[in-house]
Amino acid sequence: MTNGAHSNPEPQGHKAPADHEAAPEQRPISGRKASVALVILAIAVIGFAVFGILKRHHNDEVLARTTQEMAAPSVIALPAKAGAPVDTFVLPGNVTAYSDAPLLARTSGYLDHWYYDIGAKVKKGALLAVISTPELDQQVAQAQADLATAETNAGNAKVQADRYKGLVGSDAVSKLDTDTFVTQAASTASAVKSSQANLDRLKELQSFEKVYAPFDGVITARGVDTGQLINEGSGSELFHMQALQTLRVYANVPEVYSANVKRGEKIALTFPQYPGRTFEGTLVRTADAIDPANRTLLVEVDVDNRKGELMPGSLAQVHFKAQSVGQSFILPASALIFRRDGLRVGTVVSGDVAHLVPITIGEDNGATVEVIAGLNANDRVIQDPPDSIIEGEKLYVESPNAQNEGETPANPQPAPKKDGDK
């Protein structure tokens, strides 16, 4: 037995590791795998970013749509009510005096006396008042004296001119002196005419010391009293007169009815102070032109007022005869929209879109109006449109039945959340 053969015996079944089999270590990741991992990570990040952006965009769209729906004005739209066919239409008319004149002073002075007060019926040429004008009276006296002087000078110049014209033929006087006296005679004759014209002017002004009635009528106003200073051409009226034997009634006929009015036809008139009574007038003239501002024809109806039952300034209802102009509709006055480009009515199209329709109205009863042009039978008219409504605006159309019966309206708006609601 040798010591080397049996020293340090190895356990049976265990092999000593070889030199090239070292302890296992973590191997480095290859460049390809790292690139793949980075790409996957980038795709994930981009995916999450795109998802977030799309989610926010969707939320913005929902918010905008909800805001727009909540901001849409609530309206009630009903079909237009068909009007009954009529052969007459009624328009308001303004009653005025046949002649209406303010009487102003044409000369200055003090009011000496007035003879008629308001309500007095006077004839043409009646003396209404007298104005005292002492300064004007003195100017007239001076003008008369100037005229007398001018006439004396003219007479003397004419005698001298005639004398020289008789002597110039015998060479007793020079022709130059003769021409001088002839020219002087002509000049003084012109001075006479000037003085006469000035005197006539002052006398004409003096005649305005007395104020006369310009026509048969009634004194409706008196603006002066005795002793008051009167200034020529001032804006204050001495009197105001109106001729009331015949009254003029002016009415504006819509263009669609303008062809129906004829001069000479009889027109029925009614007045609120005489309920149940009808007066008869005559259509005497028209403006023969459509007013571009309101598309109407101005007409004048004269009514006999010799009994003095009617008064100027009152409001009349003028009844015109009319031919059928097609289908008409009755709308509440609150449905009318007044815009700068004309009268409009709001309708609902495509379910919830506002459409402003230009219309022409006929009879106006105050609470309701008759629409004779612009609407169709299937139009849904907004009953009480907001002032801010515009063409093409989205609307929230309420159901009138739901309001009356307490039902939930179609397409209801979401109720506002209260504190504590989730």
Steps between C-alpha positions, in 0.01 A plus 500: 500500500636826416398820680425691179258240367268502795535853640194739483259261354205672319147411591349244276272635235633857507700636220717798529399783271712558206705818474293635207171450691507816717214623729195620297493880436218737347559528131459848328180563289561518132446831310213358293297404803554841655373673185189284493429581863539874439263486202239315701533750783468795257191346338344455843573860595364631171193282536428632846556860376270455200237340721520794739478755219202325340332472839544872569384588145190286548431664834542845342254412224248370753544813711462730199192313377345500847577871545347581162190298581467666838552846344232450233199726578180324596208581271150381431414447133144448379348469153368829361126539549319551171297819478146522372464657154375858522400763246597800718801606701524761773786745550557774756461855370620836631234771500617853418332830423446591136696822554736554791689828548701661780457879494826689569574872526628677187573826684642589842315680778269440796175308490232760538194272500388148404143412404466118486602224737539124453197319363366808321371443149605785273449591137771581253613863545379530860716734714677288761737749667656847472871572554613849600808608299594864583849472352366369171243779492780758526693327221192528279471872575868552416464308176205717400706814560791357299263425216364856502855640486592270215189598304578874546858456384387293206243761398756779514753296304243422235411874458867591463558222251199603290614865502852416386374268229293793364793745500767270362352528151564875489850458643396699808644225725769246440421144414718385793285687753188365336623138532588563866149618586340216303710245691412667829130477417529128429695443824249680717216307334673175602536633854126552509441136404745383768332709769160375390617137518639552850173658612300212353723248683451672833126530447489129419673427830262741670209300364625201701414688817164333458493118500221348287373143465643343180206258453178382659588292802541463873753662733671199661774690687574854622859575598492874584324741731443873519817705553734221399805598293473366147814440295485474123558149372537349848430131552212563744153474350240768541219259412461156351212438261357184347229453239275223630210496254679218316760273659783315331568140606840362399571126490792289380380218277734198466649456156316172445167688526607813312332389176162480679472868597330724245443874507137592555393180679307519824685391813345403834652657812452409865613689810549371856291787643202385290477121548266326259477804272648532152594819315543520126796664330632535147845395385611819324872451432801274546874561503534299176827361637592218737696615802826297492536523878185299581375388156164673535290741296383819672133575428270784605135453586286813548203483737223760541509660846255788469320372809823527698479147638859405414821660617845516343769303678275202568567147374266346243456146373488510120317211333625426148354253256745232390525220250628159601880490514538127571537306823540712814608404851426637845797542734538654845668839491773362729621278212607799290871581475588857410831529319666779306444317170127454563241301692586135567348188657710219650430147379656162587652292221690168509361431845699756700640771269371859495394652169389866480230557239410846360124554515233749401223573748146603421259570783652580839268452798761579762520156663507315166601583145400360164792379287407515134836408346814314604365192685393153390248267659768258624722764664560470875506853640693593814242652733717731712847518342791647698635832375843347435377227265696478172471310175624139525520499881451169682188492714358292779139449392270435792177310471201717591305187605774409743482843660122492527468138626818479709659236275869472433577687176667328211880536497507636856795703615700346788408648835775701670685311772456603860765506768576148613377328181743262334 
